[in-house]
């Protein structure tokens, strides 16, 4: 009986200790969260925080070993700008504020988050450029900035983000030519660039992306001969090229007659696959596919 009670006591004390350690988030991390709450009008969030309660109880915040490692505030009615102090969350692995109304520029301070793996800022009102120093986030797997008001170019050293699996920067006002380094991101599964102002030719080395499943470059100012070797990539399922200035005769004569590659008509929600898409490539009714937001788990 004594041994059983003693075991229960130790377990109870262990759980209390774990809760205590979890609550002991460094002051600078707590302040960064409070700054985020204030600067994005936390009183109007759908799921608000009680800042007098332990941080581990705050909605959308993940704490591990006494540090904030995850922020999950997607579709939570955030508005206003992101504070520079956000960069003090140096242990953060996931930063997800997609589908809100956040405006202003992406803080340069986020480049201090060396452990960041997932960055989701999609469907907000962000302006300015993608910080060039974002290439310091070596562990980044997902870069999601789609449907904002971003300008400027893709960082030239994008190839330094060698763990990237998803680049989703569609529906902005980004411009310039695509950096050759994109073709060095061998882990890339989705490259979504549609509805921007990119120009020039598609780099030939994109045909090296053996893990690529989706390539969406529609609604830009690309020109020249599309590298048709891309169509032979073993995992490629979706390609969207419409409303550019590619050499159409070259494209029509080089697309494989039989292919499992799909084009999606977003407007009509039609999915066309497992056959020749040569005939409907020039169909002006084909629209850009809806940008998928969920993480690709495959």
C-alpha positions in Angstrom: 0.0 0.0 0.0 2.8 2.4 1.0 4.7 1.6 -2.2 1.6 2.3 -4.4 0.9 5.6 -2.6 4.5 6.6 -3.0 4.5 5.8 -6.7 1.4 7.9 -7.1 2.9 10.8 -5.2 6.0 10.7 -7.4 3.9 10.7 -10.5 1.8 13.7 -9.2 5.0 15.6 -8.4 6.4 14.8 -11.8 3.3 16.2 -13.6 3.4 19.3 -11.5 7.1 19.8 -12.3 6.3 19.4 -16.0 3.6 21.9 -15.9 5.8 24.3 -14.0 8.7 24.0 -16.5 6.3 24.4 -19.4 4.9 27.6 -17.9 8.4 29.0 -17.4 8.8 30.6 -20.9 11.6 33.1 -21.1 10.5 36.7 -20.6 11.6 37.8 -24.1 9.5 35.0 -25.7 6.4 35.9 -23.6 6.9 39.6 -24.5 7.1 38.7 -28.2 3.8 36.9 -28.0 2.2 39.8 -26.1 3.6 42.2 -28.8 2.0 40.0 -31.5 -1.3 40.0 -29.6 -1.4 43.8 -29.2 -0.1 44.7 -32.7 -2.6 42.4 -34.5 -5.6 43.5 -32.4 -5.9 40.5 -30.2 -9.1 41.8 -28.7 -10.8 41.1 -32.0 -9.3 37.6 -32.5 -11.8 34.8 -32.7 -9.8 32.9 -30.1 -8.3 35.4 -27.7 -5.6 35.0 -25.1 -5.9 35.5 -21.4 -2.4 36.9 -20.9 -2.7 36.4 -17.1 -2.8 32.6 -17.6 0.2 30.4 -18.4 1.4 30.7 -22.0 0.8 26.9 -22.5 -2.9 27.6 -22.2 -3.0 30.3 -24.9 -4.9 29.2 -28.0 -2.7 28.2 -30.9 0.6 28.3 -28.9 2.7 25.2 -28.5 5.3 25.1 -25.7 8.0 22.5 -25.4 10.8 22.3 -22.8 10.0 25.8 -21.7 10.2 27.4 -25.1 7.6 28.5 -27.7 7.9 26.1 -30.7 4.7 26.6 -32.5 2.3 29.4 -33.4 -1.0 28.2 -35.1 -3.2 31.2 -35.6 -4.6 30.5 -39.1 -8.0 32.2 -39.8 -8.2 33.9 -36.4 -9.0 37.5 -37.5 -5.6 38.9 -37.0 -5.1 42.4 -38.4 -2.4 45.0 -38.1 1.3 44.5 -38.5 3.8 41.9 -37.2 6.2 43.1 -34.5 9.9 43.0 -34.9 10.1 41.3 -31.6 8.7 38.2 -33.2 12.3 37.3 -34.1 12.9 36.7 -30.4 11.1 33.4 -30.7 14.3 31.7 -31.8 13.1 28.1 -30.9 10.0 28.4 -33.2 9.5 25.6 -35.7 6.1 26.5 -37.0 4.7 30.0 -37.7 1.2 29.9 -39.2 -0.8 33.1 -39.4 -2.4 32.3 -42.8 -5.9 33.5 -43.8 -5.9 36.7 -41.7 -5.7 40.4 -42.5 -2.1 41.1 -41.5 -0.5 44.0 -43.4 2.8 45.8 -43.5 6.1 44.2 -44.3 7.6 40.8 -43.3 9.8 41.6 -40.4 13.5 41.0 -41.1 13.8 39.6 -37.6 12.1 36.4 -38.6 15.5 35.4 -40.1 16.7 34.9 -36.5 14.4 31.8 -36.3 17.0 29.3 -37.3 14.9 26.3 -36.3 11.8 27.4 -38.4 10.5 24.6 -40.6 7.1 26.0 -41.6 6.3 29.6 -42.5 2.7 30.2 -43.5 1.8 33.8 -44.2 -0.6 33.0 -47.1 -3.8 35.0 -47.7 -3.0 38.2 -45.9 -2.2 41.7 -47.0 1.5 41.8 -46.6 3.5 44.3 -48.7 7.2 44.9 -49.5 9.7 42.3 -50.6 10.6 38.8 -49.5 13.6 39.4 -47.1 16.8 38.3 -48.8 18.1 37.0 -45.5 15.2 34.5 -45.4 17.8 32.1 -47.0 19.4 31.8 -43.5 16.4 29.7 -42.4 18.2 26.5 -43.4 15.6 24.1 -41.9 12.7 25.7 -43.8 10.5 23.1 -45.5 7.4 25.2 -46.4 7.4 28.8 -47.6 3.8 29.9 -48.0 3.3 33.6 -49.0 0.5 33.2 -51.5 -2.2 35.9 -52.0 -0.5 38.9 -50.5 0.7 42.2 -52.1 4.4 41.4 -52.2 6.7 42.9 -54.7 10.4 42.4 -55.7 12.1 39.3 -56.7 12.7 35.8 -55.5 16.0 35.8 -53.5 18.9 34.8 -55.7 20.3 32.5 -53.1 17.0 30.6 -52.7 19.1 27.4 -53.3 20.5 27.7 -49.8 17.1 26.6 -48.5 17.9 23.0 -49.5 15.2 21.5 -47.4 12.4 23.3 -49.1 9.5 21.1 -50.2 6.8 23.7 -50.9 7.2 27.2 -52.4 3.8 28.9 -52.7 4.1 32.5 -53.7 1.2 32.8 -56.1 -1.1 35.8 -56.4 1.3 38.6 -55.6 3.1 41.3 -57.7 6.5 39.6 -57.7 8.7 40.1 -60.8 12.0 39.5 -62.4 13.5 36.3 -63.8 13.5 33.0 -61.9 16.8 32.3 -60.2 18.7 29.3 -61.5 19.0 28.1 -57.9 15.3 26.9 -58.0 16.5 24.0 -60.0 18.9 22.9 -57.2 16.1 22.4 -54.6 16.0 18.7 -55.0 13.4 18.2 -52.2 10.9 20.5 -53.8 7.4 19.0 -54.3 5.3 22.1 -55.2 6.4 25.2 -57.0 3.5 27.6 -57.3 4.3 31.0 -58.9 1.1 31.8 -60.8 -0.5 35.3 -61.1 2.6 37.4 -60.7 4.8 39.4 -63.0 7.7 37.0 -63.6 9.4 37.2 -66.9 12.1 35.6 -69.0 12.5 31.9 -69.6 11.9 28.9 -67.3 15.3 27.6 -66.1 16.2 24.4 -67.9 17.5 22.9 -64.6 13.9 22.7 -63.2 14.0 19.3 -65.0 16.3 18.1 -62.2 13.5 18.3 -59.6 12.8 14.6 -59.4 10.4 15.0 -56.4 8.3 17.8 -58.1 4.6 17.0 -58.1 3.1 20.4 -59.0 4.4 23.2 -61.2 2.2 26.2 -61.5 3.5 29.2 -63.5 0.3 30.4 -65.2 -0.6 34.1 -65.5 2.9 35.5 -65.8 5.1 37.0 -68.5 7.3 34.0 -69.2 8.4 33.4 -72.8 10.7 31.3 -74.9 10.7 27.6 -75.2 9.4 25.7 -72.2 11.9 23.1 -71.0 9.9 20.0 -72.1 12.2 17.6 -70.2 10.1 18.8 -67.2 7.2 16.7 -68.5 9.3 13.6 -67.9 9.7 14.1 -64.2 8.6 10.9 -62.5 6.4 12.4 -59.8 4.9 15.3 -61.7 1.1 15.4 -61.6 0.1 19.0 -62.3 1.5 21.6 -64.7 -0.1 24.9 -65.4 1.4 27.1 -68.1 -1.5 29.1 -69.5 -1.5 32.9 -70.2 2.2 33.3 -70.7 4.1 33.9 -74.0 5.7 30.5 -74.4 6.6 29.3 -77.9 3.3 27.6 -78.4 4.3 25.6 -81.5 7.3 24.2 -79.7 5.2 23.3 -76.7 2.4 21.7 -78.8 5.0 19.5 -80.6 6.9 18.5 -77.5 4.2 17.6 -74.9 3.9 13.8 -74.5 0.9 12.4 -76.2 0.0 10.2 -73.3 0.6 11.5 -69.8 -0.8 11.3 -66.3 -0.1 15.0 -65.8 -3.2 17.0 -65.0 -4.5 20.5 -65.7 -7.2 21.8 -63.5 -9.9 24.3 -64.7 -10.5 26.2 -61.5 -13.6 28.0 -62.8 -15.4 24.9 -63.8 -13.7 22.6 -61.3 -12.9 20.2 -64.0 -10.0 17.8 -63.6 -8.5 16.5 -66.8 -5.9 13.7 -66.6 -4.5 10.5 -67.9 -4.4 11.4 -71.5 -3.2 13.9 -74.1 -3.5 17.5 -72.9 -2.0 18.9 -76.1 -5.4 19.7 -77.5 -6.7 21.7 -74.5 -3.5 23.5 -73.7 -4.4 26.4 -75.9 -8.0 26.5 -74.5 -8.4 30.0 -73.2 -11.1 28.8 -70.8 -8.5 26.9 -68.7 -7.9 28.8 -65.5 -5.2 28.6 -62.8 -5.8 25.9 -60.2 -6.8 26.9 -56.7 -3.7 27.0 -54.6 -3.8 24.2 -52.1 -2.9 25.2 -48.6 -2.7 22.0 -46.7 0.7 20.6 -46.2 1.7 17.9 -48.7 2.3 14.8 -46.5 3.4 12.5 -49.4 
